[in-house]
């Protein structure tokens, strides 16, 4: 199992394998052709409330991670997380695509950690 994370603004490559967008909203200024995603799991993304609270402030990341993991236990998010786990079983390489500027503090990082546990 190879799970990678990549910003939506970086070029898609063959080595990315199956590309899954894990944002609730489409990344600004990126066309469908350029993004080249295979799946879009909107419901796996953090809630609007949690995303706004976090506001990509790195000092809040530990609490964001905790709250996001709790959110992933809810029905819609849990279902898509289970779907993501199934994709990883089917394909040898999966890349989680996200739009945030911060490469270390975002939901894709949390998802990758959970998938690798």
N, C-alpha and C positions, 0 to 999 in steps of 0.2 A: 504494500500500500504506500503510494507516494501522494501526499497532500501538500500542495504549495499554495501560497497566497501571492496575489499580484494586484497592483493598482490598475484600475480601468484605463488609466491614461498611458500605460505602458503598452508597447506593441504586443499583440497576440503572436504566439509562436507554436509550432507543431509540438515542441516538448511540453507544452502546457497540458496536453491531453484534453480531457473533458473540462470545459470552462463553465463555472457556475457563478452567476452574479448573486451576491448575498446582501444586496442593498434593497431597501424598500422603494427607492426612487431611482430612475435611470440617471446615470452619470451625465452631468451637463457637458454639452458640446461634443459628445462622442456618438458617432453614428452606429447603427446596428451592424453595418458591414465592418467597421473598424474594430468594434468590441468583440465580435465573433464569439458570442456565448452560445453554449448548448442548452443551458437551463437557466431560468431566472426564478430563484426561490425568494420571493418578496416577503413571505410570511415568516421566514427564519430570521429576518432582520430585527434589530431592537425596536421596541415600540417608539412612536414619535415622542412620547413623554420622556422616555429614558434617553433617547438620542439628544433631545434638547437640553435635558439636565446635564448630561455628560459634556456636551459642547466641545468635544475633542480637547479637553483640558487634561493633560497627561497626569497631573497629580490626583485626578479623580478616577484614574483607570482601575485601581484595585477595587473600589466600590462599584464601578461600572461593571466590571467582570463578574462580581458577585450577583448584582441585580440582574444582569443579562442571563446568567446561568439559571436563576430563578424563573425568569420569563420563559426560557426554553422548556420549562416543564408544563406550560400552558398548551392546550389542545392544538391550536393551529400551528404554533411554532414547533411543538413536539413532533407533530406529524411530518413537517418538512425536515426536521432534523433526522427523523427516522428515514425519510426518503433519501437524504444526503448520505446517510450511512450505507444504504442499499446501493447507491451509485458507486460508492467507494469499493464495495464488494465486487461490482460488475466490471469496473475499469481499473487498470493498474495505476493510472495517473489522473488526479483531479486537481484543478487549480481553482481556488476560491477567489473571485474577483470582487473588489470593493472600490469605492470612490474616494475614501478619506485621504487627506494629505499625509497624515501621520502613519508611517509604516509599522510602528511598534504598538500603537494604542488604538485599536479598532476592533470591530466585531469579528472580522475574519481571523484575527489572531486568537481570539477566544474560541471560535469554532474549531480551528486547527488543533488547538490544545486539547479540546474535548474529544475530538476524533482520534487523537493519538493516544489517549489514555487507555 
